[in-house]
Amino acid sequence: MGAAPSTPSDAQLAELKETMEESVQRAAAAIAQADVLLLLTGAGWSADSGLSVYKDVADVKAYRDRDLTYSTICEPHWLDDDPELFYGFWGKCFNDYRDTTEHEGYHIVKRWRDSMFDRTATANALATRHGGAAQAFYSFTSNVDAHHLRVFSEDEVRECHGNSETWQCSDRKCHASSESAGVPTRWAAPGGFRFAVDPQTQNAPDLARASLPAEAGAQTHAHGFDGNHPRCPRCSKRLRPSILMFADESWCDDDAQKARWAGWQRAVEEQAKAQHVDAAMTPLRVAILEVGAGGNVTTIRRLAEDTADTIRDCGGVVTLIRVNPDLPLADENSLQNVTISLASYGLAALKRIDEAMVALQFMGETAVAAAEATPLLLQTVPIEEDEE
């Protein structure tokens, strides 16, 4: 796995547009027939809430004047080199994430989760295998806005790059000693807190709590948030968001969250193998819904295709529904025959899939079971076989 995403040709885009409605219908059928739903989301998913994607998040005059881009500003060394710049950048992100309402797509998926993947026979079987909650649904995201945790429960969310709501000491030694002592190593930002960021310079001055604006200073006494530059409650060194940055050697992942995700993954693979060897059972059907995962940071795209390959190897039936206006095709060409490519923005596609699913389910269980869920074979995308 690991092929680079390729931009569709004009002919491929034309075919994708022509076959969009049929692909939407098949995506709805694939999800409705699935035993397991995995939601994978990248920056494009947050964009539907009005949040900036990677190329835009640092595209403001103050940063352009300093020749700073997202990739150069998103490095932890700024905490030491220029803390006002550091807290200005992450403080602005934090404020924006908190002040933005998550888009309708989250709640569309939650309706699917509640009606089709919660406490089902498959959900109960998975819970028995991994010891967690009884759900046949998981949400895996590279986004750091923490919006998934507003909608889904913590035992079904994996944030592989962390989130802006959780903060940790910038000194990894402090983190290690806290961990060995069994005391907290990560702190949640207080509910009423906002950073004070100068809109012209994009800097966050080192203001004490008493100097902060009323709306920014509310409840700042908790977890080291006593000013505009939060401090570790244990060692008083600066706090940083628990977000994986570039050239980052001090980030500490959420080990409990990581372990829950790994346990659920194993349970799905084991269930697929068990149903494959039991002649009395049908193959496990897994739908992977990937939305807004671009080509700059390919973590989500790789996970989608690696998971699809693994489920097939375990004897399951998998459908990858890739929603992306620019890069909707499978990166590994041999997986295109299990990929429904929707050249669309995320929320627009989800609304269309949801409408198609409601219409399909209205016709009854027999219609759902008989609906065509196999991805269309695109004439402009010849499939190459895997080379062993």
N, C-alpha and C positions, 0 to 999 in steps of 0.2 A: 504494500500500500504506500501511498505517498506521491502519486502523480500530481503535477501542477495543474491547477484549474485552467481550462482553455475557453477563450471567448468564442461563442457560437458564430458561425459564418452567417452571412445574410440569408442564405438558403435555409439554414437550420432555424434561424429566428422566424422566418416566414412560415415554416412548417409548424413550429411550436405555437405560433399565433393561430394558425388555421385549425390546429387540433386541441386548442386550449379547453374548450368546453367538454370534449370527450375525456381529456385528461383529468379535469375537475371531477367529472362523474366517477371516473375510476378511482381517484384518490378518496372520494367519499365512501365508495364501496370497500376499498382496502382498509380504511379505518373502522368502518362499521363491522367488517368481518373479522377484525383482528382480535386476538386474545390479549395482546400486550401493545401498549402505545408508548413510544419513547419520543419526547419532544426535545429537539436540539436547536438552540438558538444562538445567533451571533449578533453583531452590531446592528444589522439591518432590522432586527426584531425590535430593538429599542427605538430605532428611528421612527417607527409608527406612533410612538408616544410623543414625538417631537424632539427627541434627544439627538445630539450630534453623533455621527459616525466618526470613525478614526480620522478620516481626512479633514474633517471640519472642526473637531473639538478644540484645536489650538489655533484655528485660523481667525485670529483677531489682531487688530493693529498693534497692540502692545507687544505681542509675541513676534509678529512679522518685523517690527522695528528692531528687535533683538536677534533676528535670524533664528528664532526658535520654532521648531515644528513639533508635532505630537511625539515623534520618536525621540527627539532630543530633550524635550521637557519632561517626558514620562520616565525619568530616571531618579533613583533615590538619593544620588549624591547632592542634589539641590537642597536637601534638608540641612546639610552642613554648609554648603557653599552659599546658598541664598535662601534662608528659611522663609522670607516674605514671599518670594516667588513660589516656593514649594507649596506653602499653605494657601497662597492665592489660587494656584492652579487646582489643587485638590479640593480646596474650600469651595471654589466656584462649581466644580463638578458635584460635590456633596450637596450644595444648596439646590442646584438644578434637579438632581435626582430626587431629593426630598419634596420639592415643590411641584413635581410633575406627576400627573395621574397616569397610571398604567393604562395602556390602550385596551380596547374591547377584545382583542385577540386572546389575551390571557383568560378572559372569562368564557369565551367560546370553548377553549380547550378544557377549562375546568368543568363545563357542562358535560363534555364528552367523557372526561375522567369520572365524574360522579355517576353518569348513567350507564357507562359501558365497561369500566375498568376497576371499579371499587367493589370489593367483597364478592367478586365472582369466583367461580371454581378455580380458575387460573390464579387469581389474586390470592386466594387462600393457600393454594399449593406453593406459590412463591414465598408467602409469609412463613410457611412451615420450613422452607429450605433456608431462608436467611434470617429468620427470627425477628423480622420487623413488622411494620403495619401491613395489613392485607390490601395491597393495591398492585395492579398490573400496569402501573403508570409511573414514569419518572421524567423529571425535567432537568436537563443538563444544559448549562449555559456558560458562555465566556463573558457575558455582560457583568458589570460590576455595580449596577444600580440598585441591587437588592429587591427589585420589583417582583421577582418570582416568589419571594418569601412573603409578599403581601397577599398572594392568591393561593399558593400551594403550601402544604405543610412542610416543615423542615426535614421530615424523614423521606421526602420524595424530591428534593432539590439538591443538585450539585453545582456549585459555582467554582469552576476550575481556576479562575483568576482572582478569587476572593470577592469582597464587596466593600463599598464605601461606608457602610454602617458600622463596620467592625474595625477597631484600631488596636495596634500592638506597639510595644516598645521598639524604638529604632535600634536599640542595642541587643543584638542576638544573644549575648551572654546573659543579659537580664532575663530574656525569654527562656533560655535553657535552665537557668537556676530556678525560675518560677515553676517551670514544668517539672523539674526533679523534686521540688518541694510540694507539689500537688496544689499550687495556688493558681488563680486565674492568670492566663497569659494573653488574653484578648478581651477587649472591653467594647461594649456597645455605646455608641454616641447617644447622649440624652435626647429625649424626644423633642424638646423645645429648642435645641441648639441650632444656630446658623453661624457660619463664618462671616466676618465683616471683610469684604473684598472691595478694594478701590476699583470702580468701573473703568477708570482711565488707565491706570498702570497694571491692573489685574493682580496687584500685590495685596497680601493680607498682613497689615502691621501687627506687631507684637503687643496687642492691647490686653490689659488686665481685665478681669471680669467686670469690675465696676465701670470700665470705660467702654464696654461693648454696647452697641445699640440694644434697646430693650428686647426686640424680637430675636436678636442673635444671642443675647446673654441669658435667656431663660433657661433655668435648670442646668446651668453649666457646671455646677459644683460636683456632679457625678462623674466618676471614672476619669478624673484628671482633666476634665474640660472646664478649667477655671479661667480660661482666657482664650485668645484667638490662636495661640500656639499651644495645643494640648500637651500635657506632660504625663509621663508614666506615673501611676499611683504608687509604684514600688520604689523606683530609683530616681524619679524626677527628670529623667532625660526625655527628649521629645517623643511624642507619639506619632505614628505614621499610619495611614490606612492599610488595612490588611489586604492589599491589592498587589498582585504580581506585576512589577514594572520591568522595563528593559534594564539589562545589566544589574539585576537585582539579586544580591546574595544574602539579604537579611529578611526577606519575606518568609513568613511561617504559615503554612497551609492550615486549613481547618481539618485536623486529622480525623475527627469523629465524622464529619460530613463525608470526607473522602472514603472512610471505611464503610459507611452505609451504602454509598454508591457501588463500591467494589462488591459488597455482599449481594446487592440486588442484581448486578451483572452476572455474578456466578450462578445465582438462583435461576435466572432466565436461561442461561446456557445449559444448566443441569436439567431444567424442565424440558427444554427442546430435545435433549438427548434421550430423556426418559420416554417422551411421547414417540420418538423415532423408533425405539426398539420394542415398544408395546404395540402389537398388531391390532389391539382393540381400540387404540386411540388414533385420532387424526393428528397430523403434524401441527406443532405450535405455530401460530400465525403472528408475526410481529410487524407492526407498522412503525417506521421511523419517519417522523415529520421534522425535517430540517428547514429552518427559516432564517434567511438573512445572514448566512455564513459566507463571507466574501473570500477573496484570494490573498489579502495581505497577511492575516493571521489565520492559518488553515486548520487550527486545532479541531474545530467542530466538524469541518468537512472530512478530515481524516477519521475522526471517531465514527462518523456516520457510515463511511464505507468499510472501515475495519469491523464495525458491529454487524453490518450486513453480511460480510464474508463469514464472520464467526457463526452467525445464526444458521447460515446455509450449511456450514461444515458440521454443525450440531444436528442437522436433519430438520431444521425448521423451515418455514416458508416466510420470506421477508420481502417487504416492499419499502423502498426508500422514496419518500415524497420530498423532492428538493425544490424549495421555493426561493427563487433568486432572479431578479430582473436582468442581471448581467451574466451570471454563471450558473445556469440551471442544469447543465448536463453532468453526468457522472464524470469524475476525474479519472477513475480507472474505467476505461472504455468497456471492459468485460462486464462491468456492473450496470451498464445502461439498460440491459434487459430486465432488471428488477427496479429500475428507477423511473418514477413519474416526474418529468421535468416541467415545472411551471415557471415560465418566464414572467414573474409578477412580483410586486411588493407583497410583504407578508400579510398584513391585515386584509387587503383586498382579496387575496387568495383564500384566506381562512373564511371570510364571509361567504364566498362562492361555494366552498366545500361544505360549509355548514348548511347552506340552503339546499344543496343537492342531497345531503345526508338526511335532512328533515323530510324532504319529499320521498326519498327512498324508504325510510323507516315508516312513513305513513302508509306505504303499501303492504307492510307486514313482514314478518320474519322470513317467510318463503321468498319474497322478493329480494330481501337483503342477502340471503344465502345464495341466490341465483345471479346476483348482479356481477357484471364483469369487473374484476379488480386487477387484472393483469396489465402491467404498463404497456402502452402502445409501443410498437416497434417503429421507430422513426426511419423513414426512407433516406433521410439525409445523414444519418448517423450509423454507418455500418459497424456491426459488433465484431470485435476481434476476440478470439479465445484466449484465455489465460495461458501463458507459457509456463510449463512446469519446470 
